[in-house]
Amino acid sequence: MPAFTRAFWAASLAAMALAVGVLAATPQPPSTLDSGWDKLNHVLAFAALAFCARHAAQGSRWPAPIWLGLVFAWGALIELAQTQVPGRHGEWSDLLADAVGMAIGMAAAWLTLRWSRLSRTGHSP
């Protein structure tokens, strides 16, 4: 994967991680960014983070498990920090929802990376 593509995915990951962190630290996040179910919010956010992390790991000197471990650690840090935010609270079930989202994001990234490799070699997916 070209360096500029890795840089794009890494920058996307950083921007999304920052946005998720800011939303998590906000006592009342905007309702326009709410799916209506807290656990779905976690799944969607961490699916996107894991998708970007997996793509950023392609050709990186850091293997994918390191990138994904950092994403999971970010979720754990957010849950700990939320214990100090008025109106918010950290929950183990939120961390589990983060992990489910990460699994979905990794599966989606695997599919897109596989499709990309197959299309480059001229094989059909």
Stockholm file with secondary structure:
# STOCKHOLM 1.0

chainA/1-125         MPAFTRAFWAASLAAMALAVGVLAATPQPPSTLDSGWDKLNHVLAFAALAFCARHAAQGSRWPAPIWLGLVFAWGALIELAQTQVPGRHGEWSDLLADAVGMAIGMAAAWLTLRWSRLSRTGHSP
#=GR chainA/1-125 SS CCHHHHHHHHHHHHHHHHHHHHHHHSSSCCGGGCCSSHHHHHHHHHHHHHHHHHHHHTTCSSCHHHHHHHHHHHHHHHHHHHTTSTTCCCCHHHHHHHHHHHHHHHHHHHHHHHHHHHHHHTCCC
#=GC SS_cons         CCHHHHHHHHHHHHHHHHHHHHHHHSSSCCGGGCCSSHHHHHHHHHHHHHHHHHHHHTTCSSCHHHHHHHHHHHHHHHHHHHTTSTTCCCCHHHHHHHHHHHHHHHHHHHHHHHHHHHHHHTCCC
//
